[in-house]
Amino acid sequence: MKLPSLKKEYTLVVGTVLHNDELLPYLSTRKDFVSFDFPPVRKFPDDTDMLNP
């Protein structure tokens, strides 16, 4: 994926790890990839009216 503000080409992988033999856990251990972990959403807000257009 070529991001407009970046000079180099990057590969963006987004996903959820369901099994350790998947691509995402493998890529996260490679030195040429940067991995970010985000915590799960434990509870969504009760007032979600602003999310609906």
FENJOBEL-V974428 format. One record per backbone hydrogen bond with DSSP energy under -1.0 kcal/mol. NH is the residue of the N-H (numbers start at 1). CO is the residue of the C=O. If there is no record, write none. Layout:
NH&CO, NH&CO
This chain:
6&3, 10&1, 22&19, 26&22, 27&23, 28&24, 30&27, 48&46, 51&48, 52&49
